[in-house]
């Protein structure tokens, strides 16, 4: 009988500092930069995406308020 995999909450799985593998198999670290041009670009891009648990957690990490990234 297969063991049941423990469900990890999205808030921990997609938090800043967690590692993931990109399409080429390279390990990368999740980072965000609130209140920057890069943050504004992410917030504007993700505002039109389907609001999954992952998107909600990442938008919170980036400090998104609508289409802008806000520090603090």
Rosetta blueprint (number, residue, H / E / L):
1 X L
2 X L
3 X L
4 X L
5 X L
6 X L
7 X L
8 X L
9 X L
10 X H
11 X H
12 X H
13 X H
14 X L
15 X L
16 X L
17 X L
18 X L
19 X E
20 X E
21 X E
22 X L
23 X L
24 X L
25 X L
26 X L
27 X E
28 X E
29 X E
30 X L
31 X L
32 X L
33 X L
34 X L
35 X L
36 X L
37 X H
38 X H
39 X H
40 X H
41 X H
42 X H
43 X H
44 X H
45 X H
46 X H
47 X L
48 X L
49 X L
50 X L
51 X L
52 X L
53 X H
54 X H
55 X H
56 X H
57 X H
58 X H
59 X H
60 X H
61 X H
62 X H
63 X L
64 X E
65 X E
66 X L
67 X L
68 X E
69 X E
70 X L
71 X L
72 X L
